[in-house]
């Protein structure tokens, strides 16, 4: 992520949850312009399947969202 994007992310994280949700939806919608959306969807489906199999096989118990969110926020703030 570029420095400019990191700075923007820090500003965006200070917005209300409603504004962040709307902004996230707009950003995701902006990705629809790519012609290879089927490839992207296929890659996501394969990743979800891989993760689900690991959980079902007892190889992974996952990580609580709260922990992941805090780790991500910490990573962004360190940069």
C-alpha beads as a LAMMPS data file, in Angstrom:
LAMMPS data file: protein, C-alpha beads

79 atoms
78 bonds

1 atom types
1 bond types

-500.0 500.0 xlo xhi
-500.0 500.0 ylo yhi
-500.0 500.0 zlo zhi

Masses

1 110.0

Atoms # bond

1 1 1 0.000 0.000 0.000
2 1 1 1.365 3.391 -0.916
3 1 1 2.063 6.046 1.684
4 1 1 -0.784 8.121 0.271
5 1 1 -3.191 5.192 0.613
6 1 1 -2.065 4.537 4.201
7 1 1 -2.621 8.176 5.130
8 1 1 -6.041 8.101 3.525
9 1 1 -6.906 4.896 5.387
10 1 1 -6.023 6.493 8.715
11 1 1 -8.380 9.384 7.926
12 1 1 -11.143 7.059 6.750
13 1 1 -10.957 4.954 9.923
14 1 1 -11.970 8.074 11.864
15 1 1 -15.281 8.361 9.960
16 1 1 -18.577 7.101 11.339
17 1 1 -19.417 3.467 10.727
18 1 1 -22.153 4.531 8.300
19 1 1 -19.744 6.645 6.246
20 1 1 -17.110 3.880 6.261
21 1 1 -19.671 1.313 5.114
22 1 1 -20.861 3.567 2.289
23 1 1 -17.289 4.305 1.249
24 1 1 -16.397 0.603 1.319
25 1 1 -19.393 -0.210 -0.866
26 1 1 -18.398 2.461 -3.373
27 1 1 -14.815 1.197 -3.471
28 1 1 -15.957 -2.381 -4.023
29 1 1 -18.351 -1.268 -6.748
30 1 1 -15.467 0.510 -8.468
31 1 1 -13.763 -2.868 -8.891
32 1 1 -16.639 -4.124 -11.033
33 1 1 -15.073 -2.484 -14.068
34 1 1 -12.562 -5.319 -14.380
35 1 1 -13.299 -7.837 -17.116
36 1 1 -11.939 -10.751 -15.126
37 1 1 -14.537 -10.634 -12.325
38 1 1 -15.231 -14.315 -12.900
39 1 1 -11.564 -15.031 -12.200
40 1 1 -11.735 -12.967 -9.016
41 1 1 -14.917 -14.711 -7.861
42 1 1 -13.380 -18.092 -8.638
43 1 1 -10.255 -17.232 -6.665
44 1 1 -12.357 -16.132 -3.670
45 1 1 -14.460 -19.292 -3.861
46 1 1 -11.317 -21.446 -3.936
47 1 1 -9.843 -19.581 -0.954
48 1 1 -13.052 -19.929 1.060
49 1 1 -13.142 -23.648 0.260
50 1 1 -9.481 -24.063 1.282
51 1 1 -10.076 -22.290 4.588
52 1 1 -13.263 -24.218 5.320
53 1 1 -11.493 -27.534 4.703
54 1 1 -8.701 -26.547 7.123
55 1 1 -11.237 -25.715 9.832
56 1 1 -13.225 -28.912 9.263
57 1 1 -10.011 -30.965 9.359
58 1 1 -9.056 -29.360 12.675
59 1 1 -5.973 -27.724 11.158
60 1 1 -7.182 -24.213 11.956
61 1 1 -9.492 -22.776 14.554
62 1 1 -9.556 -19.337 12.986
63 1 1 -8.941 -16.008 14.636
64 1 1 -11.629 -13.879 16.276
65 1 1 -12.539 -10.780 14.243
66 1 1 -11.754 -8.480 17.170
67 1 1 -8.183 -9.795 17.282
68 1 1 -7.697 -9.466 13.530
69 1 1 -9.149 -5.941 13.518
70 1 1 -6.824 -4.797 16.283
71 1 1 -3.808 -6.358 14.560
72 1 1 -4.691 -4.627 11.294
73 1 1 -5.173 -1.283 13.006
74 1 1 -1.838 -1.704 14.733
75 1 1 -0.135 -2.525 11.427
76 1 1 -1.614 0.549 9.770
77 1 1 -0.582 2.818 12.627
78 1 1 2.999 1.492 12.571
79 1 1 3.452 2.517 8.924

Bonds

1 1 1 2
2 1 2 3
3 1 3 4
4 1 4 5
5 1 5 6
6 1 6 7
7 1 7 8
8 1 8 9
9 1 9 10
10 1 10 11
11 1 11 12
12 1 12 13
13 1 13 14
14 1 14 15
15 1 15 16
16 1 16 17
17 1 17 18
18 1 18 19
19 1 19 20
20 1 20 21
21 1 21 22
22 1 22 23
23 1 23 24
24 1 24 25
25 1 25 26
26 1 26 27
27 1 27 28
28 1 28 29
29 1 29 30
30 1 30 31
31 1 31 32
32 1 32 33
33 1 33 34
34 1 34 35
35 1 35 36
36 1 36 37
37 1 37 38
38 1 38 39
39 1 39 40
40 1 40 41
41 1 41 42
42 1 42 43
43 1 43 44
44 1 44 45
45 1 45 46
46 1 46 47
47 1 47 48
48 1 48 49
49 1 49 50
50 1 50 51
51 1 51 52
52 1 52 53
53 1 53 54
54 1 54 55
55 1 55 56
56 1 56 57
57 1 57 58
58 1 58 59
59 1 59 60
60 1 60 61
61 1 61 62
62 1 62 63
63 1 63 64
64 1 64 65
65 1 65 66
66 1 66 67
67 1 67 68
68 1 68 69
69 1 69 70
70 1 70 71
71 1 71 72
72 1 72 73
73 1 73 74
74 1 74 75
75 1 75 76
76 1 76 77
77 1 77 78
78 1 78 79
